[in-house]
Amino acid sequence: MNIRPETTVDYLAIAEVNNLAFGRENESQLIAKIRLSDFYIPELSLVAEVDNVIVGHILFSYIELFGEEKLQVLGLAPMAVHPQFQKQGIGSALITAGLTKAESRGESLVIVLGHPQFYSRFGFVPSVNYGIKSSFPVPEDVFMVKPLNNYQAKYQGKVIYPSAFHQV
Ligand SMILES: CC(C)(COP(=O)(O)OP(=O)(O)OC[C@H]1O[C@@H](n2cnc3c(N)ncnc32)[C@H](O)[C@@H]1OP(=O)(O)O)[C@@H](O)C(=O)NCCC(=O)NCCS
């Protein structure tokens, strides 16, 4: 398996993997909208290839945290692995590669809405532990954060997702 940043020629294959994994097109449409926005980070849209075929994808993009000041943090969403390649460690490898890249960029914090048992393996903890809230009602244990090396205590407040997320 090889993990690398996406290029424009990957867009169709990435959409197909997301459509298959989620069984709908909302997530591939979300990815397309994020790419057109100021919140897109090309080097944090990663693909996993097996035999040069894209079988997995993960996207980290900017979302805003409103506290005493407005801060940019990373949101992990969406992530998808082709159904025939799930449960082989590809999703975990994509998360680990993304977190390593995020650290190397000097990012401060990653936010994810997802399954606690899965994401806690990578150091995600409930966001309330860090004084960070979702702007929409969601169970506390599924809204999680992972502070990176550059994390500072000022990273508190309410997370506001960009408009691209509103239709998902
Ligand atoms: C979530 C997903 C990307 C994980 O990819 P993967 O390559 O199968 O992940 P890994 O093989 O690294 O890890 C699999 C582990 O994650 C757990 N897991 C994966 N999805 C899970 C879910 N929705 N709920 C609970 N646990 C989940 C599995 O139980 C498995 O645990 P195990 O290691 O104890 O067997 C993949 O299952 C997928 O594409 N799902 C559909 C899309 C989706 O729900 N994306 C996440 C929300 S953005």
The ligand as an ORCA input file, in Angstrom:
! r2SCAN-3c Opt
* xyz 0 1
  C     -14.334      3.804      8.540
  C     -13.423      3.215      7.477
  C     -12.776      4.317      6.658
  C     -12.321      2.408      8.198
  O     -11.419      1.942      7.218
  P     -10.700      0.531      7.397
  O      -9.621      0.441      6.392
  O     -11.736     -0.536      7.391
  O     -10.102      0.699      8.862
  P      -9.023     -0.205      9.581
  O      -8.910     -1.524      8.875
  O      -7.792      0.572      9.776
  O      -9.654     -0.367     11.010
  C     -10.821     -1.121     11.129
  C     -11.309     -0.981     12.523
  O     -12.127      0.159     12.631
  C     -13.376     -0.198     13.153
  N     -14.420      0.586     12.494
  C     -14.442      1.003     11.243
  N     -15.574      1.650     10.991
  C     -16.261      1.632     12.118
  C     -17.512      2.123     12.460
  N     -18.290      2.772     11.581
  N     -17.910      1.937     13.731
  C     -17.125      1.284     14.625
  N     -15.936      0.795     14.327
  C     -15.526      0.977     13.079
  C     -13.544     -1.640     12.789
  O     -14.387     -2.270     13.698
  C     -12.147     -2.168     12.879
  O     -11.844     -2.554     14.176
  P     -10.837     -3.778     14.451
  O      -9.465     -3.285     14.036
  O     -10.949     -4.007     15.916
  O     -11.332     -4.887     13.609
  C     -14.181      2.260      6.533
  O     -14.803      1.262      7.296
  C     -15.236      2.953      5.682
  O     -14.943      3.441      4.597
  N     -16.494      3.002      6.190
  C     -17.565      3.631      5.460
  C     -17.431      5.119      5.464
  C     -17.353      5.704      6.881
  O     -18.166      5.381      7.749
  N     -16.369      6.598      7.114
  C     -16.092      7.152      8.434
  C     -16.880      8.367      8.708
  S     -16.212      9.806      7.874
*
